[in-house]
Amino acid sequence: MKINKIGVLSLGKIVGFIMGFFGLLIGLVILVLSILGVNLIQLGTAVPLILVGIFVVVVLPLFYGTCGFIFGVITASIFNLATVWMGALELEMK
């Protein structure tokens, strides 16, 4: 089986989704760590720490997803150019 071309937007959407999911996971870890950190410090500084955790849960998936989409589009474009010059990618499946 040979792959001659990859859909640019298709790969961009897939990589963007995967990276957005990873961003959500990392954001949730940071949120949990910020909530746990509240127990270790005085209550006066707890509110900004929790707000940072919530902010990260919202922003990281968007940032990672957007970067993943852009890099997926770039990767597919480079792959398509490379296959024009070097030939198709061969895959062996059983």
Rosetta silent file (secondary structure, phi, psi, omega in degrees, C-alpha in Angstrom):
SEQUENCE: MKINKIGVLSLGKIVGFIMGFFGLLIGLVILVLSILGVNLIQLGTAVPLILVGIFVVVVLPLFYGTCGFIFGVITASIFNLATVWMGALELEMK
SCORE:     score description
SCORE:     0.000 S_00000001
   1 L     0.000  134.302 -178.527    0.000    0.000    0.000 S_00000001
   2 E  -119.116  139.546  176.275    1.383    3.396   -0.949 S_00000001
   3 E  -108.767  116.244 -179.587    0.515    6.803    0.463 S_00000001
   4 L   -96.923  -28.656 -173.557    0.928    9.594   -2.069 S_00000001
   5 L  -151.814  144.501  174.813   -0.878   12.422   -0.327 S_00000001
   6 L  -115.857  134.938  176.279   -2.221   13.333    3.121 S_00000001
   7 L   -64.471  120.152 -173.792   -5.217   15.632    3.528 S_00000001
   8 H   -62.252  -51.966 -179.557   -3.767   18.810    5.011 S_00000001
   9 H   -68.962  -32.273  178.833   -6.834   19.894    6.981 S_00000001
  10 H   -63.039  -48.480  178.172   -7.614   16.327    7.953 S_00000001
  11 H   -66.319  -37.259  177.673   -4.237   15.823    9.620 S_00000001
  12 H   -60.073  -43.614  179.469   -4.458   19.291   11.147 S_00000001
  13 H   -65.812  -41.789 -178.587   -7.794   18.472   12.795 S_00000001
  14 H   -65.815  -48.822 -179.412   -6.598   15.119   14.098 S_00000001
  15 H   -65.827  -38.150  177.199   -3.336   16.441   15.549 S_00000001
  16 H   -61.865  -41.542  178.108   -5.160   19.483   16.956 S_00000001
  17 H   -65.233  -45.640 -179.281   -7.671   17.267   18.723 S_00000001
  18 H   -62.722  -45.554 -179.671   -4.998   14.982   20.158 S_00000001
  19 H   -67.471  -36.024  175.382   -2.882   17.893   21.377 S_00000001
  20 H   -63.034  -38.389  176.461   -5.955   19.615   22.818 S_00000001
  21 H   -63.825  -44.576  177.035   -6.750   16.452   24.768 S_00000001
  22 H   -62.575  -38.048  176.843   -3.192   16.349   26.130 S_00000001
  23 H   -62.329  -38.448  176.902   -3.524   20.028   27.043 S_00000001
  24 H   -64.662  -43.993  178.746   -6.690   19.216   28.977 S_00000001
  25 H   -61.479  -45.432  179.235   -4.953   16.409   30.854 S_00000001
  26 H   -64.901  -40.314  177.725   -1.999   18.630   31.744 S_00000001
  27 H   -62.206  -40.021  177.779   -4.361   21.429   32.754 S_00000001
  28 H   -65.827  -37.631  176.860   -6.285   19.098   35.057 S_00000001
  29 H   -63.452  -43.563  179.053   -3.049   17.968   36.690 S_00000001
  30 H   -64.712  -38.710  177.659   -2.071   21.593   37.267 S_00000001
  31 H   -62.523  -45.756  179.267   -5.536   22.335   38.686 S_00000001
  32 H   -62.652  -42.574  178.642   -5.298   19.420   41.123 S_00000001
  33 H   -64.808  -35.580  178.297   -1.806   20.490   42.170 S_00000001
  34 H   -70.378  -35.402  176.697   -2.992   24.064   42.705 S_00000001
  35 H   -68.483  -40.619  176.862   -5.900   22.838   44.856 S_00000001
  36 H   -66.143  -34.687  178.572   -3.536   20.655   46.863 S_00000001
  37 H   -66.856  -26.483  177.812   -1.170   23.600   47.208 S_00000001
  38 H   -62.170  -35.742 -179.993   -3.974   25.635   48.766 S_00000001
  39 H   -68.771  -20.198 -176.577   -3.933   23.272   51.734 S_00000001
  40 H   -93.620  -13.772 -177.818   -0.247   23.963   52.274 S_00000001
  41 L  -118.339  174.143  179.777   -0.420   27.757   52.284 S_00000001
  42 L   -72.081  157.043 -174.785   -2.464   30.369   54.096 S_00000001
  43 H   -64.574  -26.745 -177.252   -5.985   31.093   52.928 S_00000001
  44 H   -61.986  -33.586 -179.999   -5.150   34.655   51.810 S_00000001
  45 H   -99.837    7.254 -176.369   -3.143   33.490   48.811 S_00000001
  46 H   -73.328  -38.077 -175.554   -5.371   30.511   48.011 S_00000001
  47 H   -62.627  -47.455  177.670   -7.814   32.314   45.707 S_00000001
  48 H   -61.644  -34.222 -179.387   -5.203   33.413   43.131 S_00000001
  49 H   -67.133  -41.806  177.605   -3.725   29.919   43.107 S_00000001
  50 H   -67.927  -38.380  177.954   -7.090   28.297   42.387 S_00000001
  51 H   -63.998  -36.937  175.755   -7.838   30.916   39.714 S_00000001
  52 H   -63.125  -42.964  178.372   -4.534   30.098   38.031 S_00000001
  53 H   -60.940  -43.839  178.976   -5.493   26.417   38.033 S_00000001
  54 H   -66.804  -41.442  178.144   -8.888   27.129   36.474 S_00000001
  55 H   -59.591  -42.126 -179.089   -7.311   29.497   33.930 S_00000001
  56 H   -66.108  -37.946  179.124   -4.810   26.809   32.916 S_00000001
  57 H   -63.440  -31.338  179.453   -7.579   24.217   32.406 S_00000001
  58 H   -82.941  -44.093 -170.746   -9.258   26.586   29.945 S_00000001
  59 H   -80.031  -41.485 -175.675   -6.214   28.007   28.174 S_00000001
  60 H   -59.462  -46.209  177.833   -3.923   24.968   27.786 S_00000001
  61 H   -61.100  -38.824  178.613   -6.322   22.857   25.671 S_00000001
  62 H   -65.896  -44.422 -179.518   -6.997   25.835   23.404 S_00000001
  63 H   -66.069  -49.256 -179.602   -3.305   26.668   23.067 S_00000001
  64 H   -63.934  -40.690  179.155   -2.180   23.060   22.568 S_00000001
  65 H   -63.565  -42.903  179.043   -5.041   22.377   20.147 S_00000001
  66 H   -65.206  -45.624  178.169   -4.259   25.437   18.050 S_00000001
  67 H   -63.471  -40.011  178.114   -0.541   24.641   17.963 S_00000001
  68 H   -62.514  -41.323  177.845   -1.315   21.012   17.117 S_00000001
  69 H   -62.027  -47.511 -178.977   -3.549   22.074   14.227 S_00000001
  70 H   -61.957  -46.083 -179.962   -0.902   24.415   12.833 S_00000001
  71 H   -69.206  -31.086  175.412    1.874   21.832   13.133 S_00000001
  72 H   -65.618  -41.929  177.830   -0.370   19.141   11.626 S_00000001
  73 H   -64.216  -44.154  179.391   -1.051   21.341    8.591 S_00000001
  74 H   -63.507  -43.595 -179.287    2.658   22.114    8.227 S_00000001
  75 H   -62.817  -44.956  179.457    3.602   18.434    8.577 S_00000001
  76 H   -64.291  -38.535  178.887    1.051   17.303    5.971 S_00000001
  77 H   -64.654  -43.897  178.287    2.202   20.015    3.563 S_00000001
  78 H   -64.693  -40.857  177.726    5.846   18.994    3.939 S_00000001
  79 H   -60.813  -45.099 -179.111    4.906   15.321    3.498 S_00000001
  80 H   -63.252  -37.959  176.789    2.970   16.110    0.312 S_00000001
  81 H   -67.963  -40.378 -179.384    5.929   18.054   -1.092 S_00000001
  82 H   -65.288  -36.968  179.852    8.342   15.276   -0.164 S_00000001
  83 H   -70.271  -26.272  175.453    6.262   12.618   -1.908 S_00000001
  84 H   -66.596  -41.676 -177.028    6.310   14.669   -5.108 S_00000001
  85 H   -81.575  -37.401 -169.204   10.111   14.671   -5.071 S_00000001
  86 H  -110.857  -10.364 -178.366   10.862   11.263   -3.565 S_00000001
  87 L   100.669  174.846 -173.933    7.863    9.081   -4.347 S_00000001
  88 L   -72.759  158.720  173.111    5.133    7.551   -2.230 S_00000001
  89 E   -85.025  125.455 -179.186    5.472    6.178    1.295 S_00000001
  90 E   -96.824  131.208  177.024    5.167    2.413    1.225 S_00000001
  91 L  -121.354  139.184  175.873    3.339    0.603    4.027 S_00000001
  92 L  -111.240  121.898 -178.524    3.097   -3.136    4.445 S_00000001
  93 L  -122.598  143.496  178.404   -0.038   -4.380    6.196 S_00000001
  94 L  -116.735    0.000    0.000   -1.050   -7.901    7.045 S_00000001
